[in-house]
């Protein structure tokens, strides 16, 4: 098994051991600990290729959408890319990375003030993007800040259970059209469908 600690320990020799120790200690304060329990050797080839080129992806301001059913490894893939961004110096510090759920983003919109800064980070992960539980106000606020990141060419990774086909259908609705135009833009977002059954150990009754 090769996990995030191994990735950091194997990083560029320009990283001092003290800095590596700090990264290992601090990583679980930036990324949910559960999603850091990944094994690099179990990711599909397309995810590993993204990790190899994450520095170029961030530099060019491209985004990534991991879509797939529950338990297919979308959030772990996003966490892997965050660690890879640190190791490959795609970001300057941990402060340049934010991993946050879509629900938490919506909850941060209070009285037209954005309590959670999702614009500044060079690399943002929006985990579990979905529809149906946001109000019109929340949807409009999210579209505004997402569009600002898009216009600033800052990299955003989205994980979602929605398929590209479902988002294309959402695009037909006026309230989602502008947001979907951006997420579905193949020049700005790489779409990675993750297939297969759940990787979680779920016992039938």
N, C-alpha and C positions, 0 to 999 in steps of 0.2 A: 504493500500500500504506500502511495506517495500523496501526502496531504499538504496543507498550506504551510505547515512548519518546515517541511522539507523544501518547498519551493523557495521560501525565504532564506533558509540556510544555504541553498545552492546558488543564491543570487550572485550578481557581479561582485568581484573581489573588492571593488571600490566601496562596497557597503562594509562598514566596520562591524565587528561582532556586537559591539554595544548597540549599534543602530538596528541590527537584526533582532537582538533581544527585545528592543523597544517595540519593533513592529509586531513581533510575535505576541508580546504582552498586550498591545493596544488593539490588535485586529478584532478581537471579539467585542470591543466597545464601538466598533464602526460597522460591523457586519454581524447579523444574528448568528450566534454560535452554532445552531443546528445546521445552517447552510455551509459552515466551514468544515463540516465533517465529510468532506468529499475525498474521493480517491481519483487522482488525475488519470490513472490507468484505465478507469472505467468510463471516462467520457467518450462519446463518439468522436470520430476523426474530425468532423466539421467544427466541433467545439474546441478541440485542441489547436486547430488551425487558426481559429479566432484568437486564442490566447497567444499564439506565436506572433500575431500581427496586431496585437492590441495597441501598441505604441503608435502605429501608423493610423489605426482606426480613430484613436483619440486626437491625434494631430490633425486629421482631416475633418474632425467633427462629425463623424458618422455615428449612427445609432444602430442598435441591434434589437430585434424582437424575437424572443424565445416563446413560441406558441406550442401548445400541446395539452393533453389531458392531465388531470390531477396525478401527481406523483411521478412524472416523467423526467424530473431532474432540472427543471427550468431555473429554480431559485439557486440551486447549487452551481449550475453553469454560470449564472450571473456572479455569484460569489467568487468562483474560480477566476473569472475575468478581472474582477476587482483586485485580487491578490496578484495576478499576472501584471496588471497595470502598475502596481507598486514595484514589483521585481524588475520590470523592463523599463522603469523610469518614465512611464507615460504620464505620470502625475508627479508633482514635486513633493507631496506629503499626504498623509492620511486625511488631512482637512480637504483635499481636493476630491475626495470620494464620499458619496452619501448613498446609503442603501436604505430605502424606506418603502413601506407598503403604500399602495394606492389609498387605502382607507385612512392611514395616518396623514397623507397629504391633504385629503379632503377635510379631515378634522382640524387641520391647521389653519384653514381659512375662516377667520373670525372678524366680522365687522369690516370687511374689505382690507384687512391687514393680513399679511402672510407671515405667520409666526415661525414657520419652518422654511428656511432658505433653501429652495430647490433650484435657484437660478445660478448661484455662484459656483458650485462644484464643477470641476472639469469633467468628472464622470459621475453620472447619477443613475441609480437603479430604482425603477418604479416597479415594485413587486406586486404581482397579482392584480394587474389592471383588469377591470370589468365594468359592467354597466348594470343599471337597475337599482342601485342603492345610493346614487348621488342625486342631490336636488338640482334644479335648474341653476341655482346660484353657484353651487359647488362645481358643476360641470363647466359653467362659464369661466369661473376663476381658474380652474385647472387648464382649460384651453388657453387662457391668456398667458399663464406662466410657461406652459409647455411651448407655445408659439414663440415666446421670447427666447427660450433656449434654442429652439430650432433656428431662429433668425440669427442668433449669435454663434451658430455652428458648434454647440457644445454637445458632447456625446451623451446619449441617454440609452440605457438598456431597459427594455420593458419585458416583463414576463406576464403571460396571459393564457387563460384557458380558451380564449376566443381564437378562432381560425381566421386566416386571411379572408376566406369567403364570407364569414360572418361580419368582419369589419367592412368589407366591400358593400354588404347589405346595409350596415349602419350608415355608411356614407350617403345613402339615398335620403336620409333624414336630415332636414336643414340644420337641426341643432347639433349634429355630429359631423357635418360635412367638412368644415374647416379643419377640425382635429384629425379626422380620418385621412384627409388629403395629405397631411404631414406624415402620419405614421405609415401610410401605404406607399409613400414616395420611395421607390426602389433605388433612387440615386442617393438618398440620405439614410435609409434604414436597410440593414441586412436582415432578411427574414430567415429564421432557423426553426423549422418545425421539428419538435422532438416527439418521437413515436414510441410505441410499446406500452405495456401495462405498467401499473404503479410499481415503483422500486421500494415502496414502503412495505414493511412486514405487517400485513393486515390479515387477521385470522377470521375465517368465516364462522358464523354462529353455528 
